[in-house]
Amino acid sequence: MSIYKSLTDYLPNIEKDKLGKWIVDKDSKGTLENPIQMPYVSYSDMVRHFTDDVYAFMDEHPEYELNRYNDILEENNIIWEKKSIQEKDVSSLDGRCIMALLVGAVRSERFSDGALLTFFDSGTITKWLKRLKEIDSITEEKSPD
């Protein structure tokens, strides 16, 4: 059984999808009556569904304790810093740690507009999903038919 299939199924769509775009208010005057709206990212339906599926995985797998994603990352000597996370070699990380990275990326959007888009655009999300797919295939090879 592919435990991460609900997430790894997004792999072919990530390359094709527009993911999101920055919306910058160029029409407002910046007055009290016509204030300028802060820039934000408008995410594609695919990214919104992906985010929902990350949260659904959290709910369906409480044994992963992904609400403690920061602690899981610390246990794996991963510091939550964009460059360090994007360049991290994930080839030896387990599924729980990769899921903690995905949860961190999804939650980072709450604190920094566009953070999730950066993880998608840099290929980091794709790298993590490919690792989950690899873990699934290794697990399937080991499981008896």
Secondary structure, DSSP 4 states (H G I P E B T S, - for coil): --TTHHHHTTHHHHHHS--EEEE---S---SSSSPPPPPEEEE-HHHHHHHHHHHHHHHH-GGG-GGGHHHHHHHTT----HHHHHH---TT--HHHHHHHHHHHHHHTTTSTTHHHHHHHTTHHHHHHHHHHHHHHHHHHHS--
